[in-house]
């Protein structure tokens, strides 16, 4: 049986890649599941526009977020 991820994943932006209106360095972003993108070293990120787009995984560092903080981050993501 395939394991499905139930908890949301979050990352911190360490490089805006020139997407000044879409990404902010030091901001926390939600990662949406996208296996195809991951194979190509990209992440599907809900960015500052509120939409999800693919960005190079190297622009981000994964972080562990306490369960208590998830609802707040999901509201802002």
Backbone torsions as a table, in degrees:
resi	resn	phi	psi	omega
1	UNK	NA	135.2	-178.8
2	UNK	-78.1	136.0	179.1
3	UNK	-80.2	126.5	176.0
4	UNK	-105.6	136.0	-178.2
5	UNK	-77.9	124.0	-177.7
6	UNK	-101.7	-29.7	179.6
7	UNK	-86.2	141.3	177.1
8	UNK	-66.5	153.1	177.3
9	UNK	-108.2	145.9	179.6
10	UNK	-132.3	153.5	177.9
11	UNK	-137.2	161.2	172.0
12	UNK	-108.9	134.0	178.1
13	UNK	-76.9	128.1	177.2
14	UNK	-114.9	-4.1	-179.2
15	UNK	-157.2	121.3	-178.9
16	UNK	-82.0	-8.3	176.2
17	UNK	58.2	19.2	-178.8
18	UNK	87.2	-0.1	177.3
19	UNK	-88.3	63.4	-170.9
20	UNK	-59.4	-31.9	179.8
21	UNK	-86.1	-16.3	-173.2
22	UNK	-105.0	-33.7	-178.5
23	UNK	-125.8	144.9	177.3
24	UNK	-126.2	125.6	176.5
25	UNK	-60.2	140.2	-179.5
26	UNK	79.2	1.6	178.8
27	UNK	-90.3	150.9	177.3
28	UNK	-94.5	133.3	180.0
29	UNK	-127.5	148.7	175.4
30	UNK	-83.3	140.8	175.9
31	UNK	-104.8	129.2	175.1
32	UNK	-96.2	145.5	-179.9
33	UNK	-61.7	132.2	175.3
34	UNK	-160.6	91.4	-176.2
35	UNK	-63.3	-37.8	179.5
36	UNK	-62.4	-44.9	178.5
37	UNK	-63.6	-42.3	-178.5
38	UNK	-61.3	-37.8	178.8
39	UNK	-62.7	-26.4	179.2
40	UNK	-98.1	12.5	179.0
41	UNK	65.3	38.4	174.0
42	UNK	-121.3	158.7	174.6
43	UNK	-123.6	143.2	174.1
44	UNK	-91.1	109.9	-172.2
45	UNK	-112.5	136.9	169.4
46	UNK	-84.4	105.5	-171.7
47	UNK	-91.9	-168.1	-176.7
48	UNK	-61.8	-21.0	179.0
49	UNK	-79.3	-12.2	-176.7
50	UNK	87.9	-2.4	178.6
51	UNK	-102.1	163.0	176.9
52	UNK	-102.5	134.6	-179.9
53	UNK	-139.4	161.9	176.9
54	UNK	-88.8	133.8	175.7
55	UNK	-134.4	152.5	176.4
56	UNK	-57.1	134.3	179.7
57	UNK	-59.6	-26.8	-178.5
58	UNK	-67.3	-11.8	177.4
59	UNK	-79.4	-6.1	-170.9
60	UNK	-136.1	157.0	173.1
61	UNK	-124.6	127.5	179.0
62	UNK	-67.6	145.3	177.7
63	UNK	-131.1	155.3	173.2
64	UNK	-98.4	129.0	-177.8
65	UNK	-113.7	131.0	176.1
66	UNK	-58.9	144.1	-179.8
67	UNK	-52.6	-35.6	-178.3
68	UNK	-64.6	-26.4	-178.2
69	UNK	-88.9	-16.8	-176.3
70	UNK	-56.5	-47.3	-178.8
71	UNK	-58.0	-38.1	-179.9
72	UNK	-67.6	-43.9	-179.4
73	UNK	-68.6	-33.7	178.2
74	UNK	-68.5	-29.7	176.6
75	UNK	-69.0	-35.9	-177.7
76	UNK	-90.7	-17.3	-178.0
77	UNK	-76.9	NA	NA
